[in-house]
């Protein structure tokens, strides 16, 4: 009985700590070539990241048509970061 209760407690604590996974919807997508239709990965923040990922594998990069930028205030960056 103690073991079952301990296991239940561990499961409850684990469930409380673990956060749900969120889909990464970023502005750039990789469209991989494939014999059976290929695949798509829209998890890239920059065009360069996408190009580096498909290099050697084959495919192309393009904008994510489903991307919605986060709302909120945008901070202006200084010309000199120091």
N, CA, C and O atoms as a GROMACS GRO file, in nm:
protein
  328
    1UNK      N    1   0.082  -0.119   0.000
    1UNK     CA    2   0.000   0.000   0.000
    1UNK      C    3   0.087   0.126   0.000
    1UNK      O    4   0.057   0.224  -0.069
    2UNK      N    5   0.197   0.122   0.080
    2UNK     CA    6   0.287   0.236   0.085
    2UNK      C    7   0.349   0.263  -0.052
    2UNK      O    8   0.363   0.379  -0.092
    3UNK      N    9   0.386   0.156  -0.123
    3UNK     CA   10   0.448   0.172  -0.254
    3UNK      C   11   0.351   0.236  -0.353
    3UNK      O   12   0.389   0.324  -0.430
    4UNK      N   13   0.225   0.193  -0.350
    4UNK     CA   14   0.125   0.250  -0.440
    4UNK      C   15   0.101   0.397  -0.408
    4UNK      O   16   0.086   0.479  -0.499
    5UNK      N   17   0.098   0.430  -0.282
    5UNK     CA   18   0.078   0.569  -0.242
    5UNK      C   19   0.197   0.655  -0.280
    5UNK      O   20   0.180   0.769  -0.324
    6UNK      N   21   0.316   0.602  -0.264
    6UNK     CA   22   0.438   0.675  -0.302
    6UNK      C   23   0.441   0.698  -0.452
    6UNK      O   24   0.474   0.807  -0.499
    7UNK      N   25   0.408   0.594  -0.528
    7UNK     CA   26   0.404   0.608  -0.674
    7UNK      C   27   0.301   0.711  -0.716
    7UNK      O   28   0.328   0.791  -0.806
    8UNK      N   29   0.186   0.712  -0.655
    8UNK     CA   30   0.083   0.811  -0.685
    8UNK      C   31   0.134   0.952  -0.655
    8UNK      O   32   0.108   1.044  -0.733
    9UNK      N   33   0.204   0.970  -0.545
    9UNK     CA   34   0.260   1.100  -0.509
    9UNK      C   35   0.363   1.148  -0.610
    9UNK      O   36   0.364   1.265  -0.648
   10UNK      N   37   0.450   1.056  -0.654
   10UNK     CA   38   0.551   1.091  -0.755
   10UNK      C   39   0.484   1.130  -0.886
   10UNK      O   40   0.525   1.227  -0.950
   11UNK      N   41   0.382   1.058  -0.926
   11UNK     CA   42   0.310   1.091  -1.050
   11UNK      C   43   0.242   1.227  -1.041
   11UNK      O   44   0.241   1.302  -1.139
   12UNK      N   45   0.185   1.259  -0.926
   12UNK     CA   46   0.119   1.389  -0.909
   12UNK      C   47   0.220   1.503  -0.916
   12UNK      O   48   0.194   1.605  -0.980
   13UNK      N   49   0.334   1.486  -0.852
   13UNK     CA   50   0.437   1.590  -0.854
   13UNK      C   51   0.491   1.607  -0.995
   13UNK      O   52   0.510   1.720  -1.041
   14UNK      N   53   0.515   1.497  -1.066
   14UNK     CA   54   0.565   1.503  -1.203
   14UNK      C   55   0.464   1.574  -1.294
   14UNK      O   56   0.503   1.656  -1.376
   15UNK      N   57   0.338   1.543  -1.280
   15UNK     CA   58   0.235   1.606  -1.363
   15UNK      C   59   0.226   1.756  -1.335
   15UNK      O   60   0.197   1.834  -1.426
   16UNK      N   61   0.251   1.797  -1.212
   16UNK     CA   62   0.243   1.938  -1.178
   16UNK      C   63   0.363   2.016  -1.230
   16UNK      O   64   0.351   2.134  -1.261
   17UNK      N   65   0.478   1.951  -1.239
   17UNK     CA   66   0.601   2.019  -1.281
   17UNK      C   67   0.612   2.029  -1.432
   17UNK      O   68   0.655   2.132  -1.485
   18UNK      N   69   0.575   1.925  -1.502
   18UNK     CA   70   0.592   1.918  -1.646
   18UNK      C   71   0.501   2.020  -1.714
   18UNK      O   72   0.382   2.027  -1.684
   19UNK      N   73   0.558   2.098  -1.806
   19UNK     CA   74   0.477   2.193  -1.883
   19UNK      C   75   0.445   2.132  -2.019
   19UNK      O   76   0.526   2.057  -2.073
   20UNK      N   77   0.330   2.162  -2.073
   20UNK     CA   78   0.293   2.104  -2.202
   20UNK      C   79   0.381   2.159  -2.314
   20UNK      O   80   0.424   2.275  -2.310
   21UNK      N   81   0.406   2.077  -2.413
   21UNK     CA   82   0.486   2.118  -2.529
   21UNK      C   83   0.406   2.216  -2.613
   21UNK      O   84   0.284   2.205  -2.625
   22UNK      N   85   0.476   2.311  -2.671
   22UNK     CA   86   0.410   2.408  -2.758
   22UNK      C   87   0.469   2.396  -2.898
   22UNK      O   88   0.590   2.377  -2.914
   23UNK      N   89   0.384   2.407  -2.995
   23UNK     CA   90   0.432   2.400  -3.133
   23UNK      C   91   0.514   2.525  -3.163
   23UNK      O   92   0.480   2.637  -3.124
   24UNK      N   93   0.622   2.502  -3.235
   24UNK     CA   94   0.706   2.615  -3.272
   24UNK      C   95   0.664   2.664  -3.410
   24UNK      O   96   0.687   2.597  -3.510
   25UNK      N   97   0.603   2.776  -3.412
   25UNK     CA   98   0.558   2.836  -3.537
   25UNK      C   99   0.648   2.956  -3.564
   25UNK      O  100   0.632   3.062  -3.502
   26UNK      N  101   0.740   2.940  -3.653
   26UNK     CA  102   0.839   3.043  -3.682
   26UNK      C  103   0.819   3.095  -3.824
   26UNK      O  104   0.743   3.037  -3.902
   27UNK      N  105   0.887   3.206  -3.860
   27UNK     CA  106   0.862   3.270  -3.990
   27UNK      C  107   0.915   3.196  -4.113
   27UNK      O  108   0.874   3.229  -4.224
   28UNK      N  109   1.005   3.096  -4.098
   28UNK     CA  110   1.062   3.030  -4.216
   28UNK      C  111   1.039   2.879  -4.211
   28UNK      O  112   1.046   2.817  -4.105
   29UNK      N  113   1.011   2.822  -4.328
   29UNK     CA  114   0.986   2.678  -4.340
   29UNK      C  115   1.086   2.614  -4.435
   29UNK      O  116   1.131   2.676  -4.533
   30UNK      N  117   1.121   2.490  -4.404
   30UNK     CA  118   1.202   2.407  -4.494
   30UNK      C  119   1.107   2.307  -4.560
   30UNK      O  120   1.030   2.239  -4.493
   31UNK      N  121   1.115   2.300  -4.690
   31UNK     CA  122   1.034   2.206  -4.767
   31UNK      C  123   1.130   2.102  -4.825
   31UNK      O  124   1.203   2.130  -4.920
   32UNK      N  125   1.128   1.982  -4.766
   32UNK     CA  126   1.222   1.878  -4.804
   32UNK      C  127   1.171   1.802  -4.926
   32UNK      O  128   1.052   1.775  -4.938
   33UNK      N  129   1.265   1.768  -5.015
   33UNK     CA  130   1.232   1.686  -5.131
   33UNK      C  131   1.226   1.541  -5.086
   33UNK      O  132   1.302   1.499  -4.998
   34UNK      N  133   1.139   1.466  -5.145
   34UNK     CA  134   1.130   1.324  -5.111
   34UNK      C  135   1.057   1.246  -5.216
   34UNK      O  136   0.979   1.302  -5.294
   35UNK      N  137   1.082   1.117  -5.218
   35UNK     CA  138   1.017   1.031  -5.316
   35UNK      C  139   0.867   1.021  -5.291
   35UNK      O  140   0.789   0.999  -5.384
   36UNK      N  141   0.827   1.036  -5.166
   36UNK     CA  142   0.687   1.015  -5.131
   36UNK      C  143   0.618   1.144  -5.088
   36UNK      O  144   0.529   1.142  -5.004
   37UNK      N  145   0.658   1.256  -5.145
   37UNK     CA  146   0.592   1.382  -5.117
   37UNK      C  147   0.670   1.475  -5.028
   37UNK      O  148   0.633   1.592  -5.016
   38UNK      N  149   0.775   1.429  -4.965
   38UNK     CA  150   0.858   1.517  -4.884
   38UNK      C  151   0.794   1.552  -4.751
   38UNK      O  152   0.695   1.492  -4.710
   39UNK      N  153   0.854   1.652  -4.685
   39UNK     CA  154   0.807   1.694  -4.553
   39UNK      C  155   0.829   1.843  -4.539
   39UNK      O  156   0.898   1.905  -4.620
   40UNK      N  157   0.770   1.900  -4.436
   40UNK     CA  158   0.782   2.043  -4.408
   40UNK      C  159   0.819   2.063  -4.262
   40UNK      O  160   0.768   1.994  -4.174
   41UNK      N  161   0.910   2.159  -4.237
   41UNK     CA  162   0.948   2.195  -4.101
   41UNK      C  163   0.944   2.347  -4.092
   41UNK      O  164   1.025   2.414  -4.155
   42UNK      N  165   0.852   2.402  -4.014
   42UNK     CA  166   0.838   2.547  -4.000
   42UNK      C  167   0.890   2.594  -3.864
   42UNK      O  168   0.822   2.668  -3.793
   43UNK      N  169   1.010   2.553  -3.827
   43UNK     CA  170   1.066   2.587  -3.698
   43UNK      C  171   1.190   2.672  -3.707
   43UNK      O  172   1.278   2.659  -3.622
   44UNK      N  173   1.202   2.759  -3.807
   44UNK     CA  174   1.324   2.837  -3.827
   44UNK      C  175   1.298   2.986  -3.808
   44UNK      O  176   1.203   3.043  -3.863
   45UNK      N  177   1.384   3.049  -3.729
   45UNK     CA  178   1.372   3.192  -3.702
   45UNK      C  179   1.429   3.276  -3.815
   45UNK      O  180   1.381   3.387  -3.840
   46UNK      N  181   1.532   3.225  -3.883
   46UNK     CA  182   1.595   3.302  -3.990
   46UNK      C  183   1.604   3.217  -4.117
   46UNK      O  184   1.599   3.094  -4.112
   47UNK      N  185   1.618   3.285  -4.227
   47UNK     CA  186   1.634   3.219  -4.356
   47UNK      C  187   1.764   3.140  -4.359
   47UNK      O  188   1.770   3.031  -4.416
   48UNK      N  189   1.869   3.195  -4.296
   48UNK     CA  190   1.999   3.129  -4.293
   48UNK      C  191   1.992   2.996  -4.218
   48UNK      O  192   2.055   2.899  -4.259
   49UNK      N  193   1.916   2.991  -4.108
   49UNK     CA  194   1.899   2.865  -4.034
   49UNK      C  195   1.835   2.760  -4.124
   49UNK      O  196   1.876   2.644  -4.124
   50UNK      N  197   1.736   2.800  -4.197
   50UNK     CA  198   1.667   2.708  -4.287
   50UNK      C  199   1.762   2.656  -4.395
   50UNK      O  200   1.765   2.536  -4.422
   51UNK      N  201   1.839   2.746  -4.457
   51UNK     CA  202   1.933   2.705  -4.561
   51UNK      C  203   2.038   2.608  -4.508
   51UNK      O  204   2.073   2.511  -4.575
   52UNK      N  205   2.088   2.635  -4.387
   52UNK     CA  206   2.189   2.546  -4.328
   52UNK      C  207   2.131   2.407  -4.303
   52UNK      O  208   2.202   2.308  -4.316
   53UNK      N  209   2.005   2.400  -4.268
   53UNK     CA  210   1.942   2.271  -4.239
   53UNK      C  211   1.921   2.187  -4.364
   53UNK      O  212   1.941   2.066  -4.361
   54UNK      N  213   1.882   2.250  -4.473
   54UNK     CA  214   1.855   2.172  -4.594
   54UNK      C  215   1.979   2.147  -4.677
   54UNK      O  216   1.974   2.068  -4.772
   55UNK      N  217   2.092   2.211  -4.646
   55UNK     CA  218   2.212   2.190  -4.726
   55UNK      C  219   2.257   2.045  -4.715
   55UNK      O  220   2.271   1.991  -4.605
   56UNK      N  221   2.278   1.984  -4.828
   56UNK     CA  222   2.319   1.844  -4.832
   56UNK      C  223   2.205   1.745  -4.829
   56UNK      O  224   2.222   1.630  -4.867
   57UNK      N  225   2.089   1.787  -4.784
   57UNK     CA  226   1.975   1.698  -4.775
   57UNK      C  227   1.882   1.716  -4.895
   57UNK      O  228   1.822   1.621  -4.944
   58UNK      N  229   1.874   1.839  -4.941
   58UNK     CA  230   1.785   1.872  -5.051
   58UNK      C  231   1.658   1.936  -5.000
   58UNK      O  232   1.609   1.903  -4.892
   59UNK      N  233   1.607   2.025  -5.076
   59UNK     CA  234   1.484   2.093  -5.039
   59UNK      C  235   1.494   2.240  -5.070
   59UNK      O  236   1.586   2.285  -5.139
   60UNK      N  237   1.400   2.315  -5.017
   60UNK     CA  238   1.398   2.459  -5.038
   60UNK      C  239   1.342   2.527  -4.914
   60UNK      O  240   1.279   2.463  -4.829
   61UNK      N  241   1.366   2.657  -4.903
   61UNK     CA  242   1.317   2.736  -4.791
   61UNK      C  243   1.219   2.840  -4.843
   61UNK      O  244   1.233   2.891  -4.955
   62UNK      N  245   1.121   2.872  -4.761
   62UNK     CA  246   1.024   2.973  -4.798
   62UNK      C  247   0.956   3.028  -4.675
   62UNK      O  248   0.965   2.969  -4.567
   63UNK      N  249   0.887   3.140  -4.691
   63UNK     CA  250   0.818   3.198  -4.576
   63UNK      C  251   0.703   3.111  -4.528
   63UNK      O  252   0.638   3.042  -4.607
   64UNK      N  253   0.679   3.115  -4.400
   64UNK     CA  254   0.569   3.041  -4.338
   64UNK      C  255   0.443   3.127  -4.351
   64UNK      O  256   0.433   3.234  -4.291
   65UNK      N  257   0.349   3.081  -4.429
   65UNK     CA  258   0.226   3.159  -4.453
   65UNK      C  259   0.134   3.158  -4.333
   65UNK      O  260   0.041   3.239  -4.326
   66UNK      N  261   0.157   3.068  -4.237
   66UNK     CA  262   0.073   3.058  -4.118
   66UNK      C  263   0.133   3.132  -3.998
   66UNK      O  264   0.074   3.131  -3.890
   67UNK      N  265   0.249   3.196  -4.016
   67UNK     CA  266   0.318   3.261  -3.905
   67UNK      C  267   0.246   3.388  -3.863
   67UNK      O  268   0.210   3.471  -3.947
   68UNK      N  269   0.224   3.402  -3.733
   68UNK     CA  270   0.166   3.522  -3.675
   68UNK      C  271   0.265   3.575  -3.572
   68UNK      O  272   0.290   3.508  -3.472
   69UNK      N  273   0.324   3.693  -3.594
   69UNK     CA  274   0.422   3.745  -3.499
   69UNK      C  275   0.358   3.767  -3.362
   69UNK      O  276   0.239   3.796  -3.352
   70UNK      N  277   0.439   3.753  -3.257
   70UNK     CA  278   0.384   3.775  -3.123
   70UNK      C  279   0.338   3.919  -3.105
   70UNK      O  280   0.400   4.012  -3.155
   71UNK      N  281   0.228   3.934  -3.034
   71UNK     CA  282   0.176   4.069  -3.011
   71UNK      C  283   0.248   4.131  -2.892
   71UNK      O  284   0.313   4.061  -2.814
   72UNK      N  285   0.235   4.259  -2.880
   72UNK     CA  286   0.298   4.327  -2.768
   72UNK      C  287   0.386   4.440  -2.817
   72UNK      O  288   0.401   4.464  -2.937
   73UNK      N  289   0.443   4.507  -2.722
   73UNK     CA  290   0.530   4.619  -2.756
   73UNK      C  291   0.663   4.567  -2.807
   73UNK      O  292   0.717   4.468  -2.757
   74UNK      N  293   0.714   4.635  -2.906
   74UNK     CA  294   0.845   4.601  -2.960
   74UNK      C  295   0.944   4.707  -2.913
   74UNK      O  296   0.920   4.827  -2.926
   75UNK      N  297   1.053   4.659  -2.859
   75UNK     CA  298   1.155   4.752  -2.811
   75UNK      C  299   1.243   4.793  -2.927
   75UNK      O  300   1.282   4.710  -3.010
   76UNK      N  301   1.273   4.918  -2.932
   76UNK     CA  302   1.363   4.969  -3.034
   76UNK      C  303   1.506   4.940  -2.993
   76UNK      O  304   1.544   4.964  -2.878
   77UNK      N  305   1.586   4.888  -3.085
   77UNK     CA  306   1.723   4.858  -3.052
   77UNK      C  307   1.812   4.980  -3.074
   77UNK      O  308   1.790   5.059  -3.167
   78UNK      N  309   1.910   4.993  -2.990
   78UNK     CA  310   2.003   5.104  -3.002
   78UNK      C  311   2.100   5.077  -3.116
   78UNK      O  312   2.129   4.962  -3.148
   79UNK      N  313   2.151   5.184  -3.175
   79UNK     CA  314   2.249   5.170  -3.281
   79UNK      C  315   2.379   5.111  -3.228
   79UNK      O  316   2.448   5.036  -3.297
   80UNK      N  317   2.412   5.146  -3.102
   80UNK     CA  318   2.533   5.094  -3.040
   80UNK      C  319   2.492   5.017  -2.915
   80UNK      O  320   2.442   5.076  -2.820
   81UNK      N  321   2.514   4.884  -2.914
   81UNK     CA  322   2.466   4.803  -2.802
   81UNK      C  323   2.541   4.818  -2.672
   81UNK      O  324   2.498   4.761  -2.572
   82UNK      N  325   2.650   4.892  -2.668
   82UNK     CA  326   2.726   4.904  -2.542
   82UNK      C  327   2.683   5.020  -2.460
   82UNK      O  328   2.738   5.043  -2.352
   0.00000   0.00000   0.00000
